[in-house]
Amino acid sequence: MSIHWRAVPILAAAIVATGCQSIGAGSVQRDRISYADALGTSWKEQTLLNIVKLRYLDTPVFLDVSSVITSYELAREVNLTANIFPGAADSNNQSLGAKGTYTDKPTISYAPITGERYMNALVRPIPPQAIFAMIESGHRADLILQVTARAINGVYNYSASQTRTRTADPTFQKVIEAIRGIQQGGALSVRIEKRDEKESTYIGFLHGADEDVEKSIRFVKDKLGINPTNDEPQLVFGSRQRNPDQIALLTRSVQEILTECSVGVEVPERDLAEGRATPMLHLDPSPGSRGYPLMHIRSSSERPADVFAAVPYRNRWFWIDDRDLDSKRMFMFLTVFSALAETGIAPQTPLITIPAR
């Protein structure tokens, strides 16, 4: 037997070992990243399409990916033959054979959001407690309230949607900026108290910070009609407080937020002239107001490059520039807002099961 032929068992073992590494633990890094990326891209495109549809008064459709099950199967076969009598006439009868099959069987389950779940996820206002929980976790108070609040203690926010068109009350922007200042000074807290299976949420104003924070606390209490001696008013849902010891937060639903976002869609002049899409309302927000439109969605006749998300609709492309940080930030918040409206807790990702044989 030659030196080349003695290397055959080593080569066969290498083939088998290489095949074993393609599934099992070795597939976790590849599958986790690829499925997470695909789910995230799909969610962005679905959300973007529904925002554009709202501008055209088209029916939005929401389809959730509830589970992903993918099964891998790898079969291997190696054949080795050699003549054990080198001096015989058929001594050249030497062969090496290897065969393998690889099967990937993904099963993806989709669940349309309808009925009660549609009402909870899209139509029901986001709980005020969830809004301040986000603020407590470090998100900018002024940005979160600008997007989610319709009114705080009767002080109304700006709205450009067709059904709730109005300019902001003169003090709304100043109030949410003051709350942001209190948050930055570490003087804003949230406390949840449970009595007889009933939860109550209180917003705390902490003293002892610098003078600017103290002035902001006094300003918020004064403009919102809060008892100046109460440093822990109760947080409730509603447009107006029942007593001076409350902060009444009237919140938007996810559908309202999506409608506000649709104001920022670039609609061709022809579609507006023909009455195919709702016109953009040019209201003058309160002085210093920012963040309107909440999202800038561009449009073009050809597929754009360098985008954060893009979808085709009515023979055009609608897209968000990858350098538009404000619009990208809104997409990040929409993910959380949708879950908070439905469950009051942070979102859960679809169940992914990957058996391998």
URMO-V444183 format. One record per pair of residues at least 6 apart in sequence whose C-alpha atoms are under 8 Angstrom apart, sorted by the first residue. I is the first residue (numbers start at 1). J is the second residue. If there is no record, write none. Layout:
i->[I & I]
j->[J & J]
This chain:
i->[1 & 8 & 12 & 12 & 16 & 19 & 19 & 23 & 23 & 23 & 24 & 39 & 41 & 44 & 44 & 45 & 45 & 45 & 46 & 48 & 48 & 48 & 48 & 49 & 49 & 50 & 50 & 50 & 50 & 51 & 51 & 51 & 51 & 51 & 52 & 52 & 52 & 53 & 53 & 54 & 54 & 54 & 54 & 55 & 55 & 55 & 55 & 55 & 55 & 56 & 56 & 56 & 57 & 57 & 61 & 61 & 62 & 62 & 63 & 63 & 63 & 63 & 64 & 64 & 64 & 64 & 65 & 65 & 65 & 65 & 65 & 66 & 66 & 66 & 66 & 66 & 66 & 67 & 67 & 67 & 67 & 67 & 67 & 67 & 68 & 68 & 68 & 68 & 68 & 68 & 68 & 68 & 69 & 69 & 69 & 69 & 69 & 69 & 69 & 70 & 70 & 70 & 70 & 70 & 70 & 70 & 71 & 71 & 71 & 71 & 71 & 71 & 71 & 71 & 72 & 72 & 72 & 72 & 72 & 72 & 72 & 72 & 73 & 73 & 73 & 73 & 73 & 73 & 74 & 74 & 74 & 74 & 74 & 75 & 75 & 75 & 76 & 76 & 76 & 76 & 77 & 77 & 77 & 78 & 78 & 78 & 78 & 79 & 79 & 79 & 80 & 80 & 80 & 81 & 81 & 81 & 81 & 82 & 82 & 82 & 83 & 83 & 83 & 83 & 83 & 85 & 117 & 120 & 120 & 120 & 121 & 121 & 121 & 121 & 121 & 121 & 122 & 122 & 122 & 122 & 122 & 122 & 123 & 123 & 123 & 123 & 124 & 124 & 124 & 124 & 125 & 125 & 125 & 125 & 125 & 126 & 126 & 126 & 126 & 126 & 126 & 126 & 126 & 126 & 127 & 127 & 127 & 127 & 127 & 128 & 128 & 128 & 128 & 128 & 128 & 129 & 129 & 130 & 130 & 130 & 131 & 131 & 131 & 132 & 133 & 135 & 135 & 136 & 136 & 136 & 140 & 141 & 141 & 141 & 141 & 141 & 142 & 142 & 142 & 142 & 143 & 145 & 146 & 146 & 146 & 147 & 147 & 148 & 148 & 148 & 148 & 149 & 149 & 149 & 149 & 149 & 150 & 150 & 150 & 150 & 150 & 150 & 150 & 151 & 151 & 151 & 151 & 151 & 152 & 152 & 152 & 152 & 152 & 152 & 152 & 153 & 153 & 153 & 153 & 153 & 153 & 153 & 153 & 153 & 154 & 154 & 154 & 154 & 154 & 155 & 155 & 155 & 155 & 156 & 156 & 156 & 157 & 157 & 157 & 157 & 157 & 158 & 158 & 158 & 158 & 158 & 158 & 158 & 159 & 159 & 159 & 159 & 159 & 160 & 160 & 160 & 160 & 160 & 160 & 160 & 161 & 161 & 161 & 161 & 162 & 166 & 167 & 167 & 167 & 167 & 168 & 168 & 169 & 170 & 170 & 171 & 171 & 172 & 173 & 173 & 173 & 173 & 175 & 175 & 175 & 178 & 178 & 178 & 178 & 179 & 179 & 179 & 181 & 181 & 182 & 182 & 182 & 182 & 182 & 185 & 185 & 185 & 186 & 186 & 187 & 187 & 187 & 187 & 187 & 187 & 188 & 188 & 188 & 188 & 189 & 189 & 189 & 189 & 190 & 190 & 190 & 190 & 191 & 191 & 191 & 191 & 192 & 192 & 192 & 192 & 193 & 193 & 193 & 193 & 194 & 200 & 200 & 201 & 201 & 201 & 202 & 202 & 202 & 202 & 203 & 203 & 203 & 203 & 203 & 204 & 204 & 204 & 205 & 205 & 205 & 206 & 207 & 208 & 218 & 220 & 221 & 221 & 222 & 224 & 225 & 226 & 226 & 226 & 226 & 226 & 227 & 227 & 230 & 232 & 233 & 233 & 233 & 234 & 234 & 234 & 235 & 235 & 235 & 235 & 236 & 236 & 236 & 236 & 237 & 237 & 237 & 237 & 238 & 238 & 238 & 238 & 239 & 239 & 239 & 240 & 240 & 241 & 241 & 253 & 254 & 254 & 254 & 254 & 260 & 260 & 261 & 261 & 261 & 261 & 262 & 263 & 263 & 263 & 263 & 264 & 264 & 264 & 264 & 264 & 264 & 264 & 265 & 265 & 265 & 265 & 265 & 266 & 266 & 266 & 266 & 267 & 267 & 268 & 271 & 272 & 272 & 291 & 294 & 294 & 294 & 295 & 295 & 295 & 296 & 296 & 296 & 297 & 297 & 297 & 298 & 298 & 298 & 298 & 299 & 299 & 299 & 299 & 300 & 300 & 300 & 301 & 301 & 301 & 302 & 302 & 303 & 304 & 304 & 304 & 306 & 306 & 307 & 307 & 307 & 307 & 308 & 308 & 308 & 308 & 308 & 308 & 309 & 309 & 309 & 309 & 310 & 310 & 310 & 310 & 311 & 311 & 311 & 312 & 320 & 320 & 322 & 335 & 336 & 336 & 338 & 339 & 339 & 339 & 340 & 340]
j->[86 & 96 & 78 & 98 & 76 & 74 & 76 & 72 & 74 & 356 & 356 & 65 & 309 & 309 & 331 & 309 & 310 & 311 & 62 & 309 & 310 & 311 & 319 & 311 & 313 & 59 & 60 & 61 & 62 & 60 & 258 & 259 & 261 & 262 & 262 & 265 & 318 & 59 & 60 & 60 & 258 & 259 & 262 & 259 & 262 & 263 & 265 & 277 & 278 & 276 & 277 & 278 & 277 & 278 & 112 & 113 & 112 & 113 & 110 & 111 & 112 & 113 & 110 & 111 & 112 & 113 & 108 & 109 & 110 & 111 & 350 & 108 & 109 & 110 & 111 & 350 & 351 & 108 & 109 & 110 & 350 & 351 & 352 & 353 & 106 & 107 & 108 & 109 & 350 & 351 & 352 & 353 & 106 & 107 & 108 & 352 & 353 & 354 & 355 & 104 & 105 & 106 & 107 & 353 & 354 & 355 & 103 & 104 & 105 & 106 & 354 & 355 & 356 & 357 & 102 & 103 & 104 & 105 & 354 & 355 & 356 & 357 & 101 & 102 & 103 & 104 & 356 & 357 & 100 & 101 & 102 & 103 & 357 & 100 & 101 & 102 & 98 & 99 & 100 & 101 & 98 & 99 & 100 & 96 & 97 & 98 & 99 & 96 & 97 & 98 & 95 & 96 & 97 & 93 & 94 & 95 & 96 & 93 & 94 & 95 & 90 & 91 & 92 & 93 & 94 & 91 & 342 & 341 & 342 & 343 & 254 & 338 & 339 & 341 & 342 & 343 & 253 & 254 & 255 & 338 & 341 & 342 & 253 & 254 & 255 & 256 & 253 & 254 & 341 & 342 & 251 & 252 & 253 & 254 & 341 & 148 & 251 & 252 & 253 & 254 & 337 & 340 & 341 & 344 & 237 & 251 & 340 & 341 & 344 & 235 & 236 & 237 & 249 & 250 & 251 & 201 & 235 & 340 & 344 & 345 & 144 & 145 & 148 & 190 & 190 & 141 & 144 & 188 & 189 & 190 & 180 & 176 & 177 & 179 & 180 & 183 & 176 & 177 & 179 & 180 & 291 & 176 & 157 & 176 & 291 & 257 & 294 & 251 & 252 & 253 & 257 & 157 & 249 & 250 & 251 & 252 & 156 & 157 & 158 & 249 & 250 & 251 & 252 & 157 & 239 & 249 & 250 & 251 & 224 & 239 & 240 & 247 & 248 & 249 & 250 & 224 & 225 & 238 & 239 & 240 & 241 & 247 & 248 & 249 & 224 & 239 & 240 & 241 & 248 & 169 & 171 & 172 & 224 & 168 & 169 & 172 & 167 & 168 & 169 & 172 & 173 & 165 & 166 & 167 & 168 & 169 & 285 & 286 & 165 & 166 & 167 & 168 & 260 & 166 & 260 & 263 & 280 & 281 & 282 & 283 & 259 & 260 & 263 & 281 & 281 & 283 & 283 & 284 & 285 & 286 & 285 & 286 & 286 & 286 & 287 & 223 & 286 & 286 & 286 & 287 & 288 & 289 & 219 & 220 & 223 & 216 & 217 & 219 & 220 & 216 & 217 & 220 & 213 & 216 & 188 & 205 & 213 & 216 & 217 & 209 & 210 & 213 & 206 & 209 & 204 & 205 & 206 & 207 & 209 & 213 & 203 & 204 & 205 & 206 & 203 & 204 & 205 & 206 & 201 & 202 & 203 & 204 & 201 & 202 & 203 & 204 & 199 & 200 & 201 & 202 & 199 & 200 & 201 & 202 & 200 & 234 & 235 & 234 & 235 & 236 & 232 & 233 & 234 & 235 & 231 & 232 & 233 & 234 & 235 & 231 & 232 & 233 & 217 & 231 & 232 & 231 & 214 & 214 & 228 & 226 & 227 & 228 & 228 & 247 & 244 & 233 & 244 & 245 & 246 & 247 & 244 & 245 & 245 & 245 & 245 & 246 & 247 & 245 & 246 & 247 & 246 & 247 & 248 & 249 & 246 & 247 & 248 & 249 & 248 & 249 & 250 & 251 & 248 & 249 & 250 & 251 & 248 & 249 & 250 & 248 & 249 & 247 & 248 & 341 & 334 & 337 & 338 & 341 & 293 & 294 & 293 & 294 & 295 & 296 & 295 & 280 & 281 & 293 & 295 & 280 & 292 & 293 & 294 & 295 & 296 & 297 & 295 & 296 & 297 & 298 & 299 & 296 & 297 & 298 & 299 & 277 & 299 & 299 & 277 & 278 & 279 & 326 & 326 & 327 & 330 & 326 & 327 & 330 & 320 & 324 & 327 & 318 & 319 & 320 & 318 & 319 & 320 & 321 & 316 & 317 & 318 & 319 & 316 & 317 & 318 & 315 & 316 & 317 & 316 & 317 & 317 & 310 & 317 & 319 & 321 & 322 & 319 & 320 & 321 & 322 & 319 & 320 & 321 & 322 & 323 & 328 & 319 & 320 & 321 & 322 & 317 & 318 & 319 & 320 & 317 & 318 & 319 & 318 & 327 & 328 & 328 & 347 & 346 & 347 & 347 & 345 & 346 & 347 & 346 & 347]
